[in-house]
Amino acid sequence: MAAHAERAELERGLTTIATPIGEMLAAATKTHLVLFEFSHRHMLPVQLQRLKASVGDELVVGKSAVIEQLRGELDEYFRGDRRDFTVPLYAPGTPFQMKVWDELLRIPVGTTTTYARVASAIGQPNAVRAVARANGDNRIAILIPCHRVIGSDGSLTGYGGGLSRKKKLLDLEARATELKFEL
């Protein structure tokens, strides 16, 4: 599934969602999730401004079938019952960012990769820092799994939601993977 569509339809919903790792802000058009981010993240105002420019209008507090689908899938994910999300995504960005985000979607649940491997996978092995920037510009946390990217030395690095949340997500996915294979 690509992280972008030609253009999302403009019925917009914006709401907060309580998760086991903290409150998050979700925004969706009539057809796609366009934002899922930690409410406290310092980059949130910038992300909302960029999103407004790409969808062409203000996001308003409201309901959306896409957000309701997200709530259900998140409940399953945090219980360890869901490995992949089916919520349709619209994540516009530069061509480079979209290549990085599409590559992030290929990282299997329960595994990690490095910024260098992502750079190589998109055919730009010298663009490690640019990959890290694009990873940090991801507006759809968890579903576009930027948390699965770690430092080349195996360390947890650079997660907008905080390294403790990154660790919790990786531990949850590793545990869910182990449980599925033990059955």
C-alpha positions as a Python dict, from the first residue, in 0.01 Angstrom:
ca = {
    (1, 'M'): (0, 0, 0),
    (2, 'A'): (142, 336, -95),
    (3, 'A'): (142, 607, 167),
    (4, 'H'): (-2, 856, -74),
    (5, 'A'): (-292, 893, -312),
    (6, 'E'): (-352, 1140, -591),
    (7, 'R'): (-549, 1367, -360),
    (8, 'A'): (-766, 1287, -65),
    (9, 'E'): (-1128, 1405, -64),
    (10, 'L'): (-1182, 1701, 163),
    (11, 'E'): (-1437, 1601, 429),
    (12, 'R'): (-1213, 1641, 732),
    (13, 'G'): (-1214, 1505, 1086),
    (14, 'L'): (-967, 1589, 1363),
    (15, 'T'): (-975, 1422, 1704),
    (16, 'T'): (-763, 1296, 1989),
    (17, 'I'): (-724, 926, 2057),
    (18, 'A'): (-606, 785, 2389),
    (19, 'T'): (-357, 501, 2340),
    (20, 'P'): (-157, 294, 2590),
    (21, 'I'): (149, 505, 2499),
    (22, 'G'): (-17, 844, 2529),
    (23, 'E'): (-268, 1076, 2369),
    (24, 'M'): (-242, 1112, 1993),
    (25, 'L'): (-400, 1344, 1741),
    (26, 'A'): (-566, 1192, 1435),
    (27, 'A'): (-687, 1373, 1125),
    (28, 'A'): (-863, 1223, 829),
    (29, 'T'): (-1037, 1322, 513),
    (30, 'K'): (-1347, 1140, 400),
    (31, 'T'): (-1128, 869, 247),
    (32, 'H'): (-781, 870, 409),
    (33, 'L'): (-592, 913, 734),
    (34, 'V'): (-368, 1217, 690),
    (35, 'L'): (-219, 1258, 1039),
    (36, 'F'): (-160, 1042, 1345),
    (37, 'E'): (85, 1199, 1582),
    (38, 'F'): (162, 1236, 1950),
    (39, 'S'): (-27, 1535, 2090),
    (40, 'H'): (276, 1673, 2272),
    (41, 'R'): (523, 1648, 1983),
    (42, 'H'): (710, 1975, 1929),
    (43, 'M'): (686, 1934, 1549),
    (44, 'L'): (305, 1910, 1557),
    (45, 'P'): (231, 2276, 1468),
    (46, 'V'): (466, 2254, 1169),
    (47, 'Q'): (311, 1924, 1061),
    (48, 'L'): (-40, 2069, 1086),
    (49, 'Q'): (64, 2370, 876),
    (50, 'R'): (218, 2146, 607),
    (51, 'L'): (-89, 1926, 613),
    (52, 'K'): (-320, 2225, 571),
    (53, 'A'): (-119, 2326, 264),
    (54, 'S'): (-137, 1978, 113),
    (55, 'V'): (-510, 1914, 172),
    (56, 'G'): (-595, 2272, 79),
    (57, 'D'): (-809, 2361, 379),
    (58, 'E'): (-830, 2374, 758),
    (59, 'L'): (-875, 2055, 952),
    (60, 'V'): (-1175, 2079, 1184),
    (61, 'V'): (-1274, 1880, 1487),
    (62, 'G'): (-1517, 1616, 1373),
    (63, 'K'): (-1591, 1252, 1312),
    (64, 'S'): (-1472, 1039, 1028),
    (65, 'A'): (-1531, 678, 931),
    (66, 'V'): (-1157, 654, 867),
    (67, 'I'): (-1082, 760, 1225),
    (68, 'E'): (-1331, 507, 1358),
    (69, 'Q'): (-1154, 237, 1154),
    (70, 'L'): (-824, 359, 1298),
    (71, 'R'): (-959, 333, 1656),
    (72, 'G'): (-1063, -28, 1600),
    (73, 'E'): (-736, -129, 1438),
    (74, 'L'): (-533, 44, 1711),
    (75, 'D'): (-724, -146, 1980),
    (76, 'E'): (-636, -472, 1803),
    (77, 'Y'): (-273, -363, 1754),
    (78, 'F'): (-219, -273, 2120),
    (79, 'R'): (-379, -605, 2228),
    (80, 'G'): (-128, -783, 2005),
    (81, 'D'): (-401, -908, 1769),
    (82, 'R'): (-311, -695, 1465),
    (83, 'R'): (15, -688, 1276),
    (84, 'D'): (-81, -484, 969),
    (85, 'F'): (-309, -185, 931),
    (86, 'T'): (-563, -144, 651),
    (87, 'V'): (-655, 219, 717),
    (88, 'P'): (-609, 409, 387),
    (89, 'L'): (-328, 664, 412),
    (90, 'Y'): (-261, 994, 240),
    (91, 'A'): (88, 1119, 322),
    (92, 'P'): (192, 1380, 68),
    (93, 'G'): (549, 1502, 73),
    (94, 'T'): (844, 1550, -153),
    (95, 'P'): (919, 1265, -394),
    (96, 'F'): (1215, 1170, -172),
    (97, 'Q'): (1004, 1166, 146),
    (98, 'M'): (738, 952, -19),
    (99, 'K'): (1004, 701, -130),
    (100, 'V'): (1129, 681, 228),
    (101, 'W'): (779, 647, 374),
    (102, 'D'): (688, 377, 121),
    (103, 'E'): (1005, 192, 222),
    (104, 'L'): (910, 220, 590),
    (105, 'L'): (584, 43, 507),
    (106, 'R'): (791, -256, 388),
    (107, 'I'): (961, -311, 727),
    (108, 'P'): (800, -626, 871),
    (109, 'V'): (636, -615, 1212),
    (110, 'G'): (870, -739, 1484),
    (111, 'T'): (1184, -631, 1297),
    (112, 'T'): (1399, -322, 1272),
    (113, 'T'): (1623, -169, 1010),
    (114, 'T'): (1870, 117, 999),
    (115, 'Y'): (1868, 455, 829),
    (116, 'A'): (2156, 332, 612),
    (117, 'R'): (1958, 27, 499),
    (118, 'V'): (1658, 243, 412),
    (119, 'A'): (1885, 476, 212),
    (120, 'S'): (2027, 176, 22),
    (121, 'A'): (1683, 28, -34),
    (122, 'I'): (1562, 346, -207),
    (123, 'G'): (1875, 354, -423),
    (124, 'Q'): (2045, 644, -246),
    (125, 'P'): (2301, 488, -9),
    (126, 'N'): (2470, 823, 65),
    (127, 'A'): (2145, 989, 174),
    (128, 'V'): (2141, 856, 532),
    (129, 'R'): (2087, 1198, 692),
    (130, 'A'): (1814, 1285, 444),
    (131, 'V'): (1645, 952, 523),
    (132, 'A'): (1662, 1037, 894),
    (133, 'R'): (1501, 1378, 823),
    (134, 'A'): (1226, 1221, 613),
    (135, 'N'): (1172, 962, 886),
    (136, 'G'): (1128, 1246, 1137),
    (137, 'D'): (887, 1427, 904),
    (138, 'N'): (651, 1128, 895),
    (139, 'R'): (306, 1253, 1003),
    (140, 'I'): (147, 910, 1045),
    (141, 'A'): (312, 747, 1347),
    (142, 'I'): (283, 373, 1407),
    (143, 'L'): (104, 303, 1076),
    (144, 'I'): (402, 429, 874),
    (145, 'P'): (642, 256, 1112),
    (146, 'C'): (925, 505, 1155),
    (147, 'H'): (972, 355, 1503),
    (148, 'R'): (1125, 46, 1339),
    (149, 'V'): (1428, 242, 1220),
    (150, 'I'): (1725, 234, 1459),
    (151, 'G'): (2088, 345, 1459),
    (152, 'S'): (2352, 143, 1275),
    (153, 'D'): (2497, 42, 1612),
    (154, 'G'): (2160, -102, 1721),
    (155, 'S'): (2074, 191, 1946),
    (156, 'L'): (1730, 349, 1965),
    (157, 'T'): (1761, 692, 1809),
    (158, 'G'): (1545, 976, 1692),
    (159, 'Y'): (1178, 918, 1761),
    (160, 'G'): (944, 1218, 1778),
    (161, 'G'): (726, 1041, 2032),
    (162, 'G'): (1024, 983, 2260),
    (163, 'L'): (1259, 689, 2291),
    (164, 'S'): (1057, 526, 2571),
    (165, 'R'): (753, 508, 2338),
    (166, 'K'): (971, 375, 2056),
    (167, 'K'): (1094, 97, 2287),
    (168, 'K'): (739, 15, 2397),
    (169, 'L'): (623, -13, 2035),
    (170, 'L'): (917, -235, 1938),
    (171, 'D'): (864, -454, 2247),
    (172, 'L'): (491, -483, 2171),
    (173, 'E'): (557, -586, 1811),
    (174, 'A'): (830, -834, 1907),
    (175, 'R'): (604, -989, 2171),
    (176, 'A'): (309, -1008, 1930),
    (177, 'T'): (533, -1175, 1672),
    (178, 'E'): (659, -1430, 1927),
    (179, 'L'): (305, -1509, 2040),
    (180, 'K'): (184, -1564, 1686),
    (181, 'F'): (467, -1808, 1610),
    (182, 'E'): (437, -1997, 1940),
    (183, 'L'): (79, -2107, 1870),
}
